[in-house]
Amino acid sequence: MAESRYEMLDEEVGDYGDVLQLSKAFRSDEAAYEFYRRFGKCFGFGIRKGDSGKDESGRVIRRRFLCNRAGLRQHHHHDRLDRQRGHKPKTCTNCEAKLSVYLDVVSGIWRVRKIVSDHNHDLTPAYMVHMMTNFREISCSAKAQISGMQAYGVLTSKILGHIAGQAGGYSLKDFTMKDAYNYINKVKHAKIIDGDFNAAVVYLEGKARADPISMARYNVTKDNMLANIFWADGDNRVDYQYFGNVLAFNSTYKKNKYRRSLVIFSGMNNNKQTTIFGFGLVLDKSVGSDK
């Protein structure tokens, strides 16, 4: 393993087992986490970040990285009478394996304080390690294949079947079907947000030019993404002038593909029929969005 790859300050590590006997140092806590993650991959266990400690100035000076089976599930989750779903299989075994590091404030180097290597559970066989949550990832080449084949209209199932064939089988891929669909949905979501935001603004501006009493207002976030948008056409505003004595406010909480709250302003006309006064998509339910 290359020294630069792990940002380690000592000699190259050919055998991960030697780490247990050496005092290792890292340039950052993230480098220590990455090293322990790869250490876990070598021996067949996943890891997660544990607790941390800070000094008086708020700087993080201590971190612990744990086996992903550390701790136990809290019992009060089992005793709930209103639980509708069945319990997930227990995975936590109170494993005490961990890597503890601290910041040497003089040198600015993170050093190993303690490492516990013993696990109280079976480790994952080497041929299945790549399917563990910690180690699943879609490579850049796989992402390029997915994007390229989708551009030509190839079905997602066919794309994943092709990639699995290249790897020698579905179990030999570095990611699951769920990972692939999550990635595809994430890419689509990003395109939808950008494209639909611009299309909606252009449409509403066109409506305002064609109908002077139509109204549309929106604002953006610091990242220049859509924050809130409200609109009402001419008929909506005329109905409000006549029947706006009582205004009902209803919201559907993030039920749309944009994960935004859709708000509807409505009332009742003289025929006791529901009439709409306006609509909005809001970023959140804060006072700033309501204004």
KOLKOLNU-111230 format. One record per residue (C-alpha): residue number from 1; residue in one letter; x, y, z. Coordinates in steps of 0.001 Angstrom, whole numbers, plus 500000, padded with zeros to 6 digits. Layout:
BEGIN
i; aa; px; py; pz
NUM; a; X; Y; Z $
...
REM end
This chain:
BEGIN
i; aa; px; py; pz
1; m; 500000; 500000; 500000 $
2; a; 501426; 503350; 499024 $
3; e; 502341; 505736; 501804 $
4; s; 500693; 508722; 500083 $
5; r; 497444; 506839; 499678 $
6; y; 496939; 506596; 503436 $
7; e; 498702; 509866; 504288 $
8; m; 500748; 507913; 506795 $
9; l; 503997; 509265; 508186 $
10; d; 505784; 505970; 508793 $
11; e; 507078; 503281; 506484 $
12; e; 504821; 501437; 504054 $
13; v; 502608; 498752; 505547 $
14; g; 502760; 495458; 503732 $
15; d; 501015; 493421; 506422 $
16; y; 498091; 495016; 508257 $
17; g; 498812; 492761; 511214 $
18; d; 502032; 494685; 511884 $
19; v; 499924; 497754; 512654 $
20; l; 498912; 496258; 515965 $
21; q; 502530; 496269; 517131 $
22; l; 503542; 499703; 515813 $
23; s; 502814; 503226; 516954 $
24; k; 501242; 504816; 513890 $
25; a; 500684; 508459; 513123 $
26; f; 498397; 510254; 510680 $
27; r; 498216; 513729; 509255 $
28; s; 494481; 514044; 510040 $
29; d; 491695; 512235; 511826 $
30; e; 490087; 511526; 508450 $
31; a; 493304; 509777; 507371 $
32; a; 493088; 507647; 510532 $
33; y; 489468; 506810; 509737 $
34; e; 490343; 505840; 506156 $
35; f; 493206; 503657; 507363 $
36; y; 490973; 501840; 509879 $
37; r; 488277; 501413; 507227 $
38; r; 490759; 499666; 504941 $
39; f; 492102; 497730; 507905 $
40; g; 488542; 496482; 508486 $
41; k; 488187; 495558; 504841 $
42; c; 491355; 493493; 505071 $
43; f; 490083; 491501; 508070 $
44; g; 486350; 491386; 507303 $
45; f; 484572; 493882; 509544 $
46; g; 482932; 497232; 508989 $
47; i; 483617; 500350; 511041 $
48; r; 481866; 503518; 512090 $
49; k; 482823; 506766; 513776 $
50; g; 482452; 506830; 517547 $
51; d; 482664; 509651; 520041 $
52; s; 485111; 512552; 519960 $
53; g; 486573; 515043; 522426 $
54; k; 487380; 518744; 522145 $
55; d; 489702; 521116; 523943 $
56; e; 488716; 524439; 525526 $
57; s; 488865; 526217; 522163 $
58; g; 486479; 523736; 520549 $
59; r; 489132; 521931; 518486 $
60; v; 488681; 518165; 518135 $
61; i; 491627; 516454; 519811 $
62; r; 490343; 512904; 520309 $
63; r; 488415; 510418; 518184 $
64; r; 487364; 506807; 518374 $
65; f; 486527; 504561; 515439 $
66; l; 484486; 501473; 516313 $
67; c; 483518; 498152; 514820 $
68; n; 480091; 498569; 513249 $
69; r; 478758; 495945; 515667 $
70; a; 479663; 498000; 518720 $
71; g; 476950; 498684; 521282 $
72; l; 473544; 497079; 521700 $
73; r; 470076; 497959; 520464 $
74; q; 468163; 499887; 523104 $
75; h; 465450; 497805; 524747 $
76; h; 462771; 500504; 524728 $
77; h; 462506; 500080; 520946 $
78; h; 461407; 496460; 521500 $
79; d; 458795; 497333; 524116 $
80; r; 456778; 499814; 522040 $
81; l; 453135; 498775; 521769 $
82; d; 452409; 501004; 518759 $
83; r; 455123; 499515; 516571 $
84; q; 453735; 498585; 513141 $
85; r; 456795; 497096; 511465 $
86; g; 458679; 494028; 512567 $
87; h; 462106; 494359; 514133 $
88; k; 465143; 494278; 511901 $
89; p; 467643; 491470; 512561 $
90; k; 470023; 492274; 515400 $
91; t; 473496; 493181; 514170 $
92; c; 475022; 494861; 517242 $
93; t; 476902; 492459; 519522 $
94; n; 478564; 494989; 521865 $
95; c; 481871; 494372; 520078 $
96; e; 484708; 496309; 521723 $
97; a; 487124; 496380; 518771 $
98; k; 488210; 499967; 518116 $
99; l; 490922; 502397; 517118 $
100; s; 491444; 505404; 519391 $
101; v; 493551; 508337; 518205 $
102; y; 494492; 511699; 519690 $
103; l; 495963; 514930; 518387 $
104; d; 499545; 515720; 519418 $
105; v; 499078; 519489; 519733 $
106; v; 502823; 520161; 519589 $
107; s; 503476; 518431; 516260 $
108; g; 499930; 518611; 514861 $
109; i; 500028; 514863; 514200 $
110; w; 497291; 512367; 515112 $
111; r; 498715; 509402; 517020 $
112; v; 497286; 506040; 518028 $
113; r; 496273; 505916; 521692 $
114; k; 494746; 502452; 521734 $
115; i; 493715; 499712; 519368 $
116; v; 491585; 496681; 520302 $
117; s; 491670; 493937; 517680 $
118; d; 489531; 491204; 519251 $
119; h; 485938; 490793; 518003 $
120; n; 483115; 488892; 519693 $
121; h; 481482; 487907; 516392 $
122; d; 482368; 486094; 513209 $
123; l; 484209; 488151; 510618 $
124; t; 483002; 488363; 507030 $
125; p; 484762; 486027; 504568 $
126; a; 487136; 487721; 502146 $
127; y; 484980; 486876; 499117 $
128; m; 481999; 488744; 500634 $
129; v; 483735; 491779; 502158 $
130; h; 483190; 493939; 499073 $
131; m; 479406; 493665; 499608 $
132; m; 479484; 495158; 503121 $
133; t; 477976; 498638; 503496 $
134; n; 481318; 500226; 504408 $
135; f; 482990; 499023; 501244 $
136; r; 480335; 499127; 498544 $
137; e; 480954; 501830; 495974 $
138; i; 480190; 502479; 492337 $
139; s; 483392; 503084; 490416 $
140; c; 483827; 505984; 488019 $
141; s; 483884; 503560; 485067 $
142; a; 480597; 501977; 486188 $
143; k; 479003; 505413; 486578 $
144; a; 480198; 506341; 483075 $
145; q; 478709; 503136; 481655 $
146; i; 475392; 503730; 483398 $
147; s; 475153; 507337; 482182 $
148; g; 476255; 506495; 478650 $
149; m; 473884; 503565; 478178 $
150; q; 470970; 505482; 479707 $
151; a; 471554; 508274; 477201 $
152; y; 470805; 505734; 474445 $
153; g; 467630; 504511; 476134 $
154; v; 468925; 501215; 477516 $
155; l; 466787; 499913; 480392 $
156; t; 468334; 500098; 483843 $
157; s; 467947; 496353; 484406 $
158; k; 469821; 495674; 481149 $
159; i; 472602; 498082; 482131 $
160; l; 473109; 496402; 485500 $
161; g; 472994; 492974; 483890 $
162; h; 475744; 494064; 481489 $
163; i; 477933; 495386; 484330 $
164; a; 477357; 492198; 486343 $
165; g; 478392; 490149; 483309 $
166; q; 481640; 492098; 483080 $
167; a; 482332; 491403; 486768 $
168; g; 481558; 487696; 486412 $
169; g; 478258; 487744; 488297 $
170; y; 476042; 489934; 490445 $
171; s; 477793; 488818; 493647 $
172; l; 481168; 489954; 492299 $
173; k; 480175; 493571; 491684 $
174; d; 481393; 496232; 494121 $
175; f; 477830; 497480; 494620 $
176; t; 474300; 496157; 494875 $
177; m; 471299; 496740; 492659 $
178; k; 469921; 499089; 495309 $
179; d; 473131; 501167; 495219 $
180; a; 472837; 501474; 491450 $
181; y; 469187; 502534; 491542 $
182; n; 469962; 505046; 494305 $
183; y; 472741; 506544; 492187 $
184; i; 470511; 506727; 489103 $
185; n; 467707; 508360; 491080 $
186; k; 470144; 510866; 492579 $
187; v; 471378; 511883; 489112 $
188; k; 467824; 512148; 487808 $
189; h; 466777; 514178; 490835 $
190; a; 469575; 516688; 490275 $
191; k; 468614; 517087; 486620 $
192; i; 464927; 517396; 487463 $
193; i; 465526; 520120; 490027 $
194; d; 467664; 522250; 487721 $
195; g; 465561; 521706; 484602 $
196; d; 462132; 522033; 486195 $
197; f; 463106; 525101; 488203 $
198; n; 464062; 526992; 485054 $
199; a; 461079; 525671; 483121 $
200; a; 458651; 526650; 485900 $
201; v; 460040; 530197; 486151 $
202; v; 459905; 530689; 482380 $
203; y; 456330; 529344; 482268 $
204; l; 455107; 531550; 485114 $
205; e; 456793; 534642; 483687 $
206; g; 455071; 533934; 480386 $
207; k; 451714; 533633; 482151 $
208; a; 452317; 536954; 483899 $
209; r; 453012; 538684; 480592 $
210; a; 449857; 537216; 479030 $
211; d; 447674; 537912; 482095 $
212; p; 448660; 541093; 483989 $
213; i; 446887; 540073; 487182 $
214; s; 448652; 536709; 487410 $
215; m; 451260; 536563; 490156 $
216; a; 454415; 534517; 490708 $
217; r; 457119; 535063; 493321 $
218; y; 460192; 532976; 494118 $
219; n; 463545; 533172; 495868 $
220; v; 466731; 531114; 495750 $
221; t; 469221; 529657; 498215 $
222; k; 472872; 530651; 498591 $
223; d; 473693; 527864; 496116 $
224; n; 471377; 529495; 493573 $
225; m; 468848; 526689; 493892 $
226; l; 465101; 527197; 494199 $
227; a; 464042; 527916; 497782 $
228; n; 460336; 528924; 497713 $
229; i; 457912; 529648; 494909 $
230; f; 454301; 530929; 495078 $
231; w; 451910; 531510; 492205 $
232; a; 448280; 532356; 491409 $
233; d; 446709; 532956; 488019 $
234; g; 444155; 535634; 487230 $
235; d; 441121; 533453; 487992 $
236; n; 442596; 532503; 491376 $
237; r; 443051; 536138; 492344 $
238; v; 439568; 537144; 491160 $
239; d; 438045; 534296; 493194 $
240; y; 439956; 535518; 496224 $
241; q; 438489; 539014; 495837 $
242; y; 434950; 537578; 495958 $
243; f; 435299; 534591; 498265 $
244; g; 438422; 535297; 500307 $
245; n; 436650; 535990; 503595 $
246; v; 437646; 532517; 504748 $
247; l; 441034; 531213; 503721 $
248; a; 442059; 527591; 504234 $
249; f; 445730; 526661; 504283 $
250; n; 446685; 523069; 503525 $
251; s; 450078; 521470; 503002 $
252; t; 451195; 518033; 501888 $
253; y; 454501; 517380; 503583 $
254; k; 457156; 516430; 501033 $
255; k; 454913; 514086; 499088 $
256; n; 456346; 515125; 495712 $
257; k; 459558; 514199; 493931 $
258; y; 461164; 517503; 494926 $
259; r; 460864; 516679; 498640 $
260; r; 459242; 520074; 499185 $
261; s; 456076; 520990; 501040 $
262; l; 453250; 521822; 498614 $
263; v; 450907; 524422; 500097 $
264; i; 447434; 525164; 498752 $
265; f; 445381; 528269; 499597 $
266; s; 441677; 527592; 499139 $
267; g; 438194; 528696; 500147 $
268; m; 434541; 528140; 499269 $
269; n; 432457; 529977; 496675 $
270; n; 428754; 530888; 496828 $
271; n; 427818; 527414; 495537 $
272; k; 429679; 525775; 498436 $
273; q; 432328; 524495; 496062 $
274; t; 436033; 524507; 496843 $
275; t; 437911; 527220; 494990 $
276; i; 441670; 527657; 494792 $
277; f; 443343; 530991; 495567 $
278; g; 446993; 530047; 495043 $
279; f; 449785; 527507; 495401 $
280; g; 453312; 527294; 496708 $
281; l; 456326; 525018; 497051 $
282; v; 458300; 525869; 500188 $
283; l; 461765; 524826; 501268 $
284; d; 460729; 524156; 504868 $
285; k; 458151; 525132; 507472 $
286; s; 460139; 528002; 508943 $
287; v; 458761; 531510; 509457 $
288; g; 461033; 532760; 506685 $
289; s; 459426; 530408; 504186 $
290; d; 455941; 531385; 505303 $
291; k; 456733; 535036; 504670 $
REM end
